[in-house]
Amino acid sequence: MNDNVKAIFKKYGENAFRLGVTHLFTVGISNLKDIDVETVCEKMIKTTPENSIMTGEFRADVLRCSVELAKEPLWEVLKYIQTNIGIDGVTVHPGIVLNFRRNACMEEIMTCVVPADTSEDTLDNVIEAIENRLEKYEEEHGNCYGFSYSDAIYDSFKESNIRPERIPIDKTYYV
């Protein structure tokens, strides 16, 4: 996967990225290559009405995102969309599928996928962070009842700059 597209996504966030891609395809790559981006952005910011659905700053970020995406090979952008942006509820993930279960009863907590380039050290650090959160919760409350494993998992991944995608299980069979 192209790291530049990933960096653009992280820089602007999912909403600006999605709208930036839409804008890129609507306006056309060729129309974005020869514009003075900051002059256009300043004008957008100044002329956006106060009661607009999108702020002028957000509209400017959408344009900036579009211009940066126009510099990337189109197929790299589309590959990023295919593997990282859900479209109609379907996302293809080349990654590591993780299944979290409680030790004592093997009850499933969550199944998710993380990027394929996530290192074992990072995964070990995430697991340690989850365990630390559980210990801290138990110290503060005297027991583990009410502890949200899902929140702890997401927060621990977030601190490692990884966004896990929760994937549903199609069927579960008990034998």
C-alpha positions as a LaTeX table, in Angstrom:
\begin{tabular}{lrrr}
\hline
Residue & $x$ (\AA) & $y$ (\AA) & $z$ (\AA) \\
\hline
Met1 & 0.00 & 0.00 & 0.00 \\
Asn2 & 1.17 & 3.51 & $-0.78$ \\
Asp3 & 2.32 & 5.23 & 2.42 \\
Asn4 & 1.69 & 8.69 & 0.92 \\
Val5 & $-2.05$ & 7.99 & 0.55 \\
Lys6 & $-2.11$ & 6.64 & 4.11 \\
Ala7 & $-0.40$ & 9.82 & 5.34 \\
Ile8 & $-2.93$ & 12.01 & 3.50 \\
Phe9 & $-5.78$ & 10.02 & 5.13 \\
Lys10 & $-4.25$ & 10.49 & 8.59 \\
Lys11 & $-3.55$ & 14.18 & 7.97 \\
Tyr12 & $-7.11$ & 15.15 & 6.98 \\
Gly13 & $-9.22$ & 12.48 & 8.64 \\
Glu14 & $-11.78$ & 10.13 & 7.14 \\
Asn15 & $-14.48$ & 12.71 & 6.33 \\
Ala16 & $-12.20$ & 15.12 & 4.48 \\
Phe17 & $-10.49$ & 12.18 & 2.75 \\
Arg18 & $-13.78$ & 10.72 & 1.49 \\
Leu19 & $-14.98$ & 14.10 & 0.27 \\
Gly20 & $-11.53$ & 14.84 & $-1.15$ \\
Val21 & $-11.68$ & 11.66 & $-3.24$ \\
Thr22 & $-15.19$ & 12.55 & $-4.39$ \\
His23 & $-14.01$ & 16.05 & $-5.27$ \\
Leu24 & $-10.95$ & 14.65 & $-7.03$ \\
Phe25 & $-13.07$ & 12.44 & $-9.27$ \\
Thr26 & $-15.76$ & 15.09 & $-9.81$ \\
Val27 & $-13.48$ & 17.97 & $-10.73$ \\
Gly28 & $-10.90$ & 15.85 & $-12.42$ \\
Ile29 & $-7.24$ & 15.42 & $-11.75$ \\
Ser30 & $-6.19$ & 17.74 & $-14.54$ \\
Asn31 & $-8.16$ & 20.66 & $-13.09$ \\
Leu32 & $-6.36$ & 20.39 & $-9.74$ \\
Lys33 & $-2.78$ & 20.45 & $-10.98$ \\
Asp34 & $-2.49$ & 24.11 & $-11.99$ \\
Ile35 & $-4.38$ & 25.98 & $-9.27$ \\
Asp36 & $-3.08$ & 28.24 & $-6.52$ \\
Val37 & $-4.47$ & 26.14 & $-3.70$ \\
Glu38 & $-3.98$ & 28.55 & $-0.82$ \\
Thr39 & $-5.52$ & 31.48 & $-2.70$ \\
Val40 & $-8.59$ & 29.38 & $-3.49$ \\
Cys41 & $-8.74$ & 28.12 & 0.11 \\
Glu42 & $-8.54$ & 31.65 & 1.52 \\
Lys43 & $-11.40$ & 32.70 & $-0.76$ \\
Met44 & $-13.46$ & 29.66 & 0.30 \\
Ile45 & $-12.90$ & 30.41 & 3.97 \\
Lys46 & $-13.87$ & 34.08 & 3.54 \\
Thr47 & $-16.95$ & 33.45 & 1.38 \\
Thr48 & $-18.48$ & 30.49 & 3.22 \\
Pro49 & $-21.68$ & 31.60 & 4.96 \\
Glu50 & $-21.77$ & 31.21 & 8.74 \\
Asn51 & $-24.79$ & 28.90 & 8.58 \\
Ser52 & $-23.20$ & 26.61 & 5.98 \\
Ile53 & $-23.30$ & 22.87 & 6.62 \\
Met54 & $-19.52$ & 22.74 & 6.15 \\
Thr55 & $-17.21$ & 25.38 & 7.57 \\
Gly56 & $-14.91$ & 27.25 & 5.23 \\
Glu57 & $-11.92$ & 25.61 & 6.91 \\
Phe58 & $-13.35$ & 22.15 & 6.30 \\
Arg59 & $-14.10$ & 22.99 & 2.65 \\
Ala60 & $-10.50$ & 24.20 & 2.32 \\
Asp61 & $-9.23$ & 20.92 & 3.83 \\
Val62 & $-11.32$ & 18.99 & 1.31 \\
Leu63 & $-9.69$ & 20.95 & $-1.53$ \\
Arg64 & $-6.19$ & 20.55 & $-0.08$ \\
Cys65 & $-6.79$ & 16.82 & 0.34 \\
Ser66 & $-8.00$ & 16.59 & $-3.28$ \\
Val67 & $-4.92$ & 18.39 & $-4.58$ \\
Glu68 & $-2.58$ & 16.10 & $-2.62$ \\
Leu69 & $-4.47$ & 13.03 & $-3.84$ \\
Ala70 & $-4.20$ & 14.27 & $-7.45$ \\
Lys71 & $-0.40$ & 13.94 & $-7.14$ \\
Glu72 & $-0.67$ & 10.25 & $-6.29$ \\
Pro73 & $-1.14$ & 7.50 & $-8.88$ \\
Leu74 & $-4.87$ & 6.92 & $-9.29$ \\
Trp75 & $-4.61$ & 3.17 & $-8.72$ \\
Glu76 & $-2.78$ & 3.71 & $-5.43$ \\
Val77 & $-5.66$ & 5.90 & $-4.26$ \\
Leu78 & $-8.18$ & 3.29 & $-5.39$ \\
Lys79 & $-6.22$ & 0.47 & $-3.69$ \\
Tyr80 & $-6.27$ & 2.48 & $-0.48$ \\
Ile81 & $-10.02$ & 2.94 & $-0.82$ \\
Gln82 & $-10.50$ & $-0.77$ & $-1.53$ \\
Thr83 & $-8.64$ & $-1.88$ & 1.57 \\
Asn84 & $-9.33$ & 0.91 & 4.07 \\
Ile85 & $-12.59$ & 2.72 & 3.29 \\
Gly86 & $-15.87$ & 0.88 & 3.66 \\
Ile87 & $-18.08$ & 1.17 & 0.59 \\
Asp88 & $-21.63$ & $-0.13$ & 0.88 \\
Gly89 & $-20.64$ & $-2.05$ & 3.98 \\
Val90 & $-17.95$ & $-4.08$ & 2.23 \\
Thr91 & $-14.28$ & $-3.59$ & 2.96 \\
Val92 & $-11.49$ & $-5.88$ & 1.80 \\
His93 & $-8.68$ & $-5.99$ & 4.33 \\
Pro94 & $-5.26$ & $-7.36$ & 3.66 \\
Gly95 & $-4.33$ & $-7.55$ & 7.28 \\
Ile96 & $-4.05$ & $-9.50$ & 10.46 \\
Val97 & $-7.35$ & $-10.85$ & 11.77 \\
Leu98 & $-7.41$ & $-10.79$ & 15.57 \\
Asn99 & $-9.90$ & $-12.57$ & 17.79 \\
Phe100 & $-10.11$ & $-11.40$ & 21.42 \\
Arg101 & $-11.57$ & $-13.84$ & 23.96 \\
Arg102 & $-11.84$ & $-13.92$ & 27.73 \\
Asn103 & $-9.45$ & $-16.51$ & 29.13 \\
Ala104 & $-11.70$ & $-18.11$ & 31.74 \\
Cys105 & $-14.71$ & $-18.95$ & 29.58 \\
Met106 & $-13.41$ & $-18.39$ & 26.04 \\
Glu107 & $-16.31$ & $-15.96$ & 25.47 \\
Glu108 & $-15.63$ & $-13.85$ & 22.40 \\
Ile109 & $-15.02$ & $-10.16$ & 23.03 \\
Met110 & $-14.40$ & $-9.02$ & 19.47 \\
Thr111 & $-12.92$ & $-9.99$ & 16.12 \\
Cys112 & $-11.13$ & $-7.27$ & 14.18 \\
Val113 & $-8.47$ & $-6.74$ & 11.56 \\
Val114 & $-5.40$ & $-4.51$ & 11.76 \\
Pro115 & $-3.00$ & $-3.49$ & 8.97 \\
Ala116 & $-0.80$ & $-6.31$ & 7.67 \\
Asp117 & 2.36 & $-4.36$ & 8.48 \\
Thr118 & 1.57 & $-4.22$ & 12.22 \\
Ser119 & 4.57 & $-5.64$ & 14.05 \\
Glu120 & 4.45 & $-8.34$ & 16.73 \\
Asp121 & 6.03 & $-5.85$ & 19.14 \\
Thr122 & 3.16 & $-3.42$ & 18.56 \\
Leu123 & 0.60 & $-6.19$ & 19.13 \\
Asp124 & 2.42 & $-7.22$ & 22.32 \\
Asn125 & 2.38 & $-3.58$ & 23.51 \\
Val126 & $-1.36$ & $-3.34$ & 22.80 \\
Ile127 & $-2.07$ & $-6.51$ & 24.78 \\
Glu128 & 0.03 & $-5.20$ & 27.66 \\
Ala129 & $-1.87$ & $-1.88$ & 27.58 \\
Ile130 & $-5.20$ & $-3.75$ & 27.70 \\
Glu131 & $-4.01$ & $-5.78$ & 30.69 \\
Asn132 & $-2.80$ & $-2.61$ & 32.43 \\
Arg133 & $-6.19$ & $-0.98$ & 31.89 \\
Leu134 & $-7.90$ & $-4.03$ & 33.40 \\
Glu135 & $-5.58$ & $-4.00$ & 36.45 \\
Lys136 & $-6.12$ & $-0.26$ & 36.96 \\
Tyr137 & $-9.90$ & $-0.71$ & 36.70 \\
Glu138 & $-9.81$ & $-3.56$ & 39.21 \\
Glu139 & $-7.72$ & $-1.48$ & 41.65 \\
Glu140 & $-10.13$ & 1.47 & 41.37 \\
His141 & $-13.38$ & $-0.55$ & 41.59 \\
Gly142 & $-12.35$ & $-3.61$ & 43.61 \\
Asn143 & $-13.47$ & $-5.98$ & 40.86 \\
Cys144 & $-13.64$ & $-6.33$ & 37.06 \\
Tyr145 & $-17.42$ & $-6.06$ & 36.72 \\
Gly146 & $-18.31$ & $-3.28$ & 34.33 \\
Phe147 & $-14.92$ & $-3.24$ & 32.62 \\
Ser148 & $-15.33$ & $-2.71$ & 28.87 \\
Tyr149 & $-12.86$ & $-4.89$ & 27.02 \\
Ser150 & $-14.00$ & $-3.46$ & 23.68 \\
Asp151 & $-13.23$ & 0.11 & 24.79 \\
Ala152 & $-9.88$ & $-0.99$ & 26.24 \\
Ile153 & $-8.96$ & $-2.74$ & 22.97 \\
Tyr154 & $-9.91$ & 0.24 & 20.80 \\
Asp155 & $-8.20$ & 2.76 & 23.11 \\
Ser156 & $-5.01$ & 0.67 & 23.28 \\
Phe157 & $-4.85$ & 0.39 & 19.49 \\
Lys158 & $-5.61$ & 4.10 & 19.13 \\
Glu159 & $-2.64$ & 4.93 & 21.36 \\
Ser160 & $-0.50$ & 2.84 & 18.98 \\
Asn161 & $-1.86$ & 4.82 & 15.98 \\
Ile162 & $-3.76$ & 1.79 & 14.66 \\
Arg163 & $-7.45$ & 1.80 & 13.83 \\
Pro164 & $-8.81$ & $-1.73$ & 14.14 \\
Glu165 & $-11.75$ & $-2.54$ & 11.90 \\
Arg166 & $-14.33$ & $-4.69$ & 13.61 \\
Ile167 & $-15.37$ & $-7.57$ & 11.37 \\
Pro168 & $-18.49$ & $-9.60$ & 12.02 \\
Ile169 & $-18.50$ & $-13.35$ & 12.14 \\
Asp170 & $-20.82$ & $-14.77$ & 9.47 \\
Lys171 & $-21.91$ & $-17.80$ & 11.47 \\
Thr172 & $-21.13$ & $-19.36$ & 14.80 \\
Tyr173 & $-21.61$ & $-23.08$ & 15.36 \\
Tyr174 & $-21.70$ & $-24.69$ & 18.77 \\
Val175 & $-20.76$ & $-28.39$ & 18.69 \\
\hline
\end{tabular}
